[in-house]
Amino acid sequence: MDPAGEDWKDIRIFAGSSGGALATRMTRYLGIPLGRSDVRQFSDGNLFVRIGETVREKNVYLIQPIALRPNEEFTEILFWLDAFKRASAKSVTAVLPYFGYAKGDKKDEPRVSIRARVCAESIELAGADRVVCLDLHSPQIQGFFKRPVDHLYAQPVLQAYIRRLALEAPVLVSPDLGFLKQTRRYAEALGFPMAVGEKIRRGHDEKAEVLEIMGDVSGRDCLVTDDFTISGGTLADLARGLKDRGARRLIAFLSHNLIRPEGVARLEQAGYEKIITTDSVDNPYIVGHPLFQTVSVAPLFAETVRRIHAQESVSSLFDLDDQSILNSCLDPNC
């Protein structure tokens, strides 16, 4: 597909207020301009969105993670979807690199909302024809949508980074049983052994306690894999347990990073050599910090857009082995 040719004349990529950096990298990869748009917040807190060009009969892709300002970012998505539909877009795909309400995926106590389902239904009612996500906290959330969902994985990108490291007796560590299945996928692909932490969460204060670590970590390079961090508490607690059991090096790999300044300070003291994350969330609190390193999933999302637009299969991206795409993801200038 020629980005400058006729094949791209019907596609438009737009960024919401939290998706600008990733959308810019995606359009740079594809060789097409970013759609013109405007987002404003009035003094009373109300949001206003405006499309800056015609989208009539165009296939529109909106890039907007629900991340550091989840309530505002989610509401903004609804307004964008409504605006695109009212402007006669042919189709609208909501690209949600991070789906912020994914933890609310079940009714696990009386009188609570299943928030992920409410968000999914609202996004569809506002006009989304398709949804693209990265590493949902619970894969079953795809079933909350009636429209097609393309669920991408950061594993191939992070895995390619791991292969470039000089490691001594590496072991992959899942911080809890909930992420064990995904960590096993890493272990099988890389041929590394595994260990797992047993974690308990006693309330809704984002504090979790690692009670035990199962597996041999003594004298090993421990590669901790998880889908996201918010407070850094689980990673810090796990680090203490690993060091108490003789771990040699600690390196963490995260699909999403929503860490705040207090969490950054917590992880600075935890003993990690490096924390590798993707750019699914544009997090200003880690910019320039030597502990954190970011690899880009923009080429992965851009290739997904290209394949959707060309009516090609997206499933092969789930176990990405295209070295050119992986090299683009790991390129610091991406």
ChimeraX attribute file (.defattr): number of C-alpha atoms within 10 A of each C-alpha:
attribute: neighborCount
match mode: 1-to-1
recipient: residues
	/A:1	11
	/A:2	9
	/A:3	15
	/A:4	12
	/A:5	8
	/A:6	9
	/A:7	12
	/A:8	18
	/A:9	12
	/A:10	15
	/A:11	19
	/A:12	22
	/A:13	23
	/A:14	24
	/A:15	24
	/A:16	20
	/A:17	19
	/A:18	23
	/A:19	22
	/A:20	17
	/A:21	17
	/A:22	26
	/A:23	25
	/A:24	21
	/A:25	20
	/A:26	26
	/A:27	20
	/A:28	16
	/A:29	19
	/A:30	20
	/A:31	13
	/A:32	17
	/A:33	15
	/A:34	17
	/A:35	21
	/A:36	14
	/A:37	15
	/A:38	12
	/A:39	14
	/A:40	12
	/A:41	11
	/A:42	8
	/A:43	7
	/A:44	6
	/A:45	9
	/A:46	11
	/A:47	15
	/A:48	13
	/A:49	17
	/A:50	14
	/A:51	16
	/A:52	11
	/A:53	11
	/A:54	14
	/A:55	21
	/A:56	16
	/A:57	13
	/A:58	18
	/A:59	19
	/A:60	26
	/A:61	25
	/A:62	25
	/A:63	26
	/A:64	28
	/A:65	30
	/A:66	24
	/A:67	24
	/A:68	20
	/A:69	11
	/A:70	15
	/A:71	12
	/A:72	17
	/A:73	21
	/A:74	21
	/A:75	16
	/A:76	22
	/A:77	26
	/A:78	19
	/A:79	18
	/A:80	27
	/A:81	26
	/A:82	17
	/A:83	17
	/A:84	26
	/A:85	18
	/A:86	12
	/A:87	16
	/A:88	13
	/A:89	19
	/A:90	16
	/A:91	20
	/A:92	23
	/A:93	22
	/A:94	25
	/A:95	28
	/A:96	24
	/A:97	29
	/A:98	26
	/A:99	24
	/A:100	23
	/A:101	21
	/A:102	21
	/A:103	14
	/A:104	19
	/A:105	19
	/A:106	15
	/A:107	11
	/A:108	10
	/A:109	7
	/A:110	6
	/A:111	7
	/A:112	10
	/A:113	14
	/A:114	16
	/A:115	17
	/A:116	22
	/A:117	20
	/A:118	15
	/A:119	21
	/A:120	22
	/A:121	16
	/A:122	17
	/A:123	23
	/A:124	18
	/A:125	13
	/A:126	17
	/A:127	21
	/A:128	28
	/A:129	19
	/A:130	20
	/A:131	22
	/A:132	23
	/A:133	20
	/A:134	23
	/A:135	20
	/A:136	23
	/A:137	20
	/A:138	15
	/A:139	11
	/A:140	11
	/A:141	19
	/A:142	20
	/A:143	12
	/A:144	15
	/A:145	20
	/A:146	12
	/A:147	15
	/A:148	14
	/A:149	19
	/A:150	18
	/A:151	19
	/A:152	23
	/A:153	21
	/A:154	24
	/A:155	23
	/A:156	20
	/A:157	24
	/A:158	25
	/A:159	16
	/A:160	18
	/A:161	17
	/A:162	17
	/A:163	10
	/A:164	8
	/A:165	8
	/A:166	8
	/A:167	14
	/A:168	12
	/A:169	13
	/A:170	20
	/A:171	23
	/A:172	26
	/A:173	32
	/A:174	26
	/A:175	24
	/A:176	22
	/A:177	13
	/A:178	16
	/A:179	18
	/A:180	19
	/A:181	11
	/A:182	17
	/A:183	25
	/A:184	19
	/A:185	12
	/A:186	22
	/A:187	17
	/A:188	11
	/A:189	13
	/A:190	15
	/A:191	13
	/A:192	14
	/A:193	17
	/A:194	23
	/A:195	21
	/A:196	22
	/A:197	25
	/A:198	16
	/A:199	19
	/A:200	13
	/A:201	12
	/A:202	10
	/A:203	8
	/A:204	7
	/A:205	8
	/A:206	13
	/A:207	14
	/A:208	18
	/A:209	16
	/A:210	21
	/A:211	13
	/A:212	14
	/A:213	20
	/A:214	12
	/A:215	14
	/A:216	17
	/A:217	25
	/A:218	16
	/A:219	15
	/A:220	19
	/A:221	20
	/A:222	29
	/A:223	24
	/A:224	24
	/A:225	26
	/A:226	23
	/A:227	19
	/A:228	20
	/A:229	19
	/A:230	17
	/A:231	22
	/A:232	24
	/A:233	19
	/A:234	23
	/A:235	25
	/A:236	21
	/A:237	21
	/A:238	27
	/A:239	26
	/A:240	14
	/A:241	17
	/A:242	23
	/A:243	18
	/A:244	11
	/A:245	14
	/A:246	13
	/A:247	19
	/A:248	16
	/A:249	21
	/A:250	20
	/A:251	20
	/A:252	20
	/A:253	25
	/A:254	19
	/A:255	27
	/A:256	25
	/A:257	29
	/A:258	21
	/A:259	20
	/A:260	18
	/A:261	12
	/A:262	13
	/A:263	18
	/A:264	19
	/A:265	13
	/A:266	17
	/A:267	22
	/A:268	17
	/A:269	10
	/A:270	19
	/A:271	15
	/A:272	20
	/A:273	14
	/A:274	17
	/A:275	20
	/A:276	21
	/A:277	25
	/A:278	23
	/A:279	20
	/A:280	31
	/A:281	23
	/A:282	20
	/A:283	16
	/A:284	13
	/A:285	15
	/A:286	18
	/A:287	11
	/A:288	9
	/A:289	10
	/A:290	11
	/A:291	15
	/A:292	18
	/A:293	17
	/A:294	20
	/A:295	23
	/A:296	25
	/A:297	30
	/A:298	27
	/A:299	24
	/A:300	25
	/A:301	25
	/A:302	21
	/A:303	18
	/A:304	20
	/A:305	22
	/A:306	18
	/A:307	16
	/A:308	15
	/A:309	15
	/A:310	12
	/A:311	9
	/A:312	12
	/A:313	10
	/A:314	16
	/A:315	13
	/A:316	10
	/A:317	19
	/A:318	15
	/A:319	14
	/A:320	18
	/A:321	13
	/A:322	11
	/A:323	10
	/A:324	9
	/A:325	20
	/A:326	22
	/A:327	15
	/A:328	19
	/A:329	24
	/A:330	19
	/A:331	11
	/A:332	11
	/A:333	9
	/A:334	18
